[in-house]
Structures are given as C-alpha cells and as structure tokens.
C-alpha cells in the first residue's frame, strides 16, 4: 500500500497531481491514501490532535511513501515540516520513502536531497532512491521522471506493485 503525503498549502495542487502520478508510475496502482497536510489545520501546531493521529497512523501503515512538496525558499514547506515533526526519531521504521519536490526552475534541483531527504531519514524513512525534483510546468511528461523511475522501481516493495 502506497501512501502519498502532500505538503502544499493549496489543496488539490499540481504537487498532489505530480505525487499521485509518481505513485502510480512507481507501483502500477493508485495510492491507497493521499494525505493533504493542509487539511489537518491547526491540529499540526500541538500534540494529540485526532485528525493528525489518524494521518500518522495511515503513514505508519504504508508499504511505501511518496512525500511531496513544492519548493519554497529553496526547501520544502513549513506546513510539511509541521507534519513531519509529529513523528519521533526512527518512528517510520524503514518504510521505503520517495521524496518529491516541484519547482519552477532547475536551480533548486538538489532541494529534495539536501532538505527533504535528511528529515525523512531522521524520522526513520528508508530513502533508497535519489530524491526527485520535477519542474511544475512539465511533470507529466518529464524525461527526468522516466529516468528516475528506472532506479526507484527497484526499491518498491513487491506488495506495493
């Protein structure tokens, strides 16, 4: 079961569309769940919110994750950071996780590797493939996605395919 986590402050964004596309192309199936972090609202600012706890449980039950964010100020969104901060060190327990970021130009193409991947690893994700950066203008037809899939598919659990 693949779960998509979307850290865009705008619901139903291109980031979500790209993350769902990546999940489909990676596993051959629709994602089992999509968590739009923005829908968790003010519950992200504290601990113990029932909606946040439900979202965490969904993440923890995943066979693989796609964690996506637009590029804001050369990094992922603060909204996504609030959600990821809800997880303790190592809590993801090695779930295969694929960081994805979208941006307007390639000058931030290292952002998934330099900013998002380290926090995912800190909370216990296994990030076996390089982080993926796609231009928000052509993510649907990107040759970068095709090249990345050749590497990343090797690491998708058989149950997720």
Wavefront OBJ file of the C-alpha trace (Angstrom):
o trace
v 0.000 0.000 0.000
v 1.463 3.321 -1.102
v 0.554 6.482 0.768
v 1.105 9.965 -0.642
v 1.780 12.892 1.706
v 1.334 16.336 0.148
v 2.759 19.405 1.878
v 1.322 22.099 -0.372
v -0.701 24.849 1.358
v -3.086 24.781 -1.618
v -5.374 21.713 -1.736
v -5.618 19.750 -4.993
v -2.415 21.323 -6.245
v -0.013 20.355 -9.004
v 2.123 18.944 -6.201
v -0.651 16.496 -5.357
v -1.208 15.619 -9.009
v 2.516 15.017 -9.501
v 2.780 12.909 -6.334
v -0.152 10.744 -7.364
v 1.372 10.354 -10.840
v 4.712 9.329 -9.324
v 2.979 6.799 -7.044
v 1.035 5.314 -9.988
v 4.056 5.138 -12.245
v 6.205 3.742 -9.441
v 3.839 0.994 -8.305
v 1.367 0.488 -11.159
v -1.504 1.255 -8.777
v -3.392 4.217 -7.419
v -2.131 5.312 -3.993
v -4.040 3.720 -1.117
v -4.350 7.093 0.601
v -3.483 10.719 -0.037
v -2.875 12.963 2.946
v -3.249 16.658 2.164
v -1.397 18.098 5.156
v -3.180 21.446 4.777
v -6.442 19.698 5.727
v -5.022 18.906 9.184
v -5.119 22.610 10.022
v -4.294 23.945 13.471
v -4.018 20.401 14.842
v -0.465 20.418 13.487
v 0.537 23.097 15.985
v 0.239 20.846 19.034
v 0.243 17.205 20.015
v -2.572 14.693 20.230
v -4.974 16.060 17.632
v -7.235 13.186 16.458
v -7.016 14.094 12.731
v -3.234 14.300 12.915
v -3.100 10.986 14.802
v -5.225 9.372 12.081
v -2.942 10.748 9.363
v 0.112 9.459 11.240
v -1.464 6.009 11.577
v -2.094 5.971 7.825
v 1.552 6.836 7.156
v 2.796 4.208 9.609
v 0.671 1.519 7.929
v 2.150 2.223 4.482
v 4.239 -0.224 2.499
v 5.822 2.765 0.731
v 5.520 6.543 0.830
v 5.741 9.396 -1.629
v 6.319 12.636 0.291
v 5.832 15.724 -1.866
v 6.239 19.459 -1.513
v 6.533 22.490 -3.721
v 9.870 24.270 -3.431
v 9.532 27.320 -1.157
v 12.634 29.385 -0.427
v 14.861 26.551 -1.720
v 13.331 23.968 0.636
v 10.102 22.115 1.402
v 7.155 23.902 3.009
v 6.825 24.727 6.672
v 3.456 23.017 6.525
v 5.110 19.720 5.641
v 7.693 20.306 8.390
v 4.893 20.657 10.959
v 3.542 17.255 9.930
v 6.924 15.549 9.853
v 7.683 16.960 13.304
v 4.798 14.842 14.632
v 6.963 11.733 14.101
v 9.647 10.729 16.570
v 13.189 9.786 15.648
v 13.123 6.474 13.776
v 9.331 6.138 14.035
v 8.826 5.319 10.353
v 10.738 2.092 10.913
v 12.363 1.830 7.496
v 9.316 2.428 5.269
v 10.601 2.883 1.685
v 10.065 6.594 1.068
v 10.458 8.661 -2.074
v 10.951 12.429 -1.608
v 9.485 14.566 -4.391
v 9.674 18.311 -4.873
v 8.292 20.525 -7.623
v 9.688 23.874 -8.675
v 9.707 26.446 -11.419
v 13.355 26.047 -12.453
v 16.228 23.619 -12.065
v 18.265 25.936 -9.840
v 16.743 24.146 -6.806
v 17.010 20.616 -8.193
v 19.096 19.452 -5.223
v 16.440 20.514 -2.705
v 14.888 17.028 -2.295
v 18.311 15.554 -1.476
v 19.611 18.410 0.653
v 16.492 19.408 2.587
v 13.693 16.823 2.491
v 15.580 13.534 2.480
v 17.550 14.247 5.715
v 14.429 14.901 7.790
v 12.741 11.795 6.363
v 15.765 9.673 7.286
v 15.824 11.224 10.779
v 12.277 10.021 11.402
v 13.113 6.530 10.163
v 12.332 6.504 6.462
v 14.424 4.420 4.126
v 15.110 6.596 1.078
v 16.754 4.087 -1.271
v 16.474 6.155 -4.463
v 17.598 9.731 -5.035
v 15.085 12.437 -4.249
v 13.105 13.536 -7.304
v 12.822 17.140 -8.472
v 10.396 17.939 -11.272
v 9.502 21.167 -12.994
v 5.917 22.036 -12.172
v 5.384 23.024 -15.814
v 6.125 19.596 -17.294
v 5.994 16.953 -14.540
v 3.519 14.866 -16.548
v 5.878 14.366 -19.481
v 9.236 14.758 -17.785
v 12.170 12.707 -19.046
v 13.597 13.175 -15.539
v 10.679 11.182 -14.136
v 11.232 8.375 -16.629
v 14.942 8.170 -15.780
v 14.239 8.287 -12.034
v 11.647 5.505 -12.292
v 14.266 3.138 -13.755
v 16.193 3.451 -10.487
v 13.360 3.843 -7.985
v 11.251 0.868 -9.117
v 13.970 -1.480 -7.874
v 13.159 -0.404 -4.325
v 9.371 -0.594 -4.265
v 8.158 -3.452 -2.083
v 6.547 -6.231 -4.121
v 3.301 -5.771 -2.173
v 3.101 -2.165 -3.362
v 3.390 -3.017 -7.064
l 1 2 3 4 5 6 7 8 9 10 11 12 13 14 15 16 17 18 19 20 21 22 23 24 25 26 27 28 29 30 31 32 33 34 35 36 37 38 39 40 41 42 43 44 45 46 47 48 49 50 51 52 53 54 55 56 57 58 59 60 61 62 63 64 65 66 67 68 69 70 71 72 73 74 75 76 77 78 79 80 81 82 83 84 85 86 87 88 89 90 91 92 93 94 95 96 97 98 99 100 101 102 103 104 105 106 107 108 109 110 111 112 113 114 115 116 117 118 119 120 121 122 123 124 125 126 127 128 129 130 131 132 133 134 135 136 137 138 139 140 141 142 143 144 145 146 147 148 149 150 151 152 153 154 155 156 157 158 159 160 161
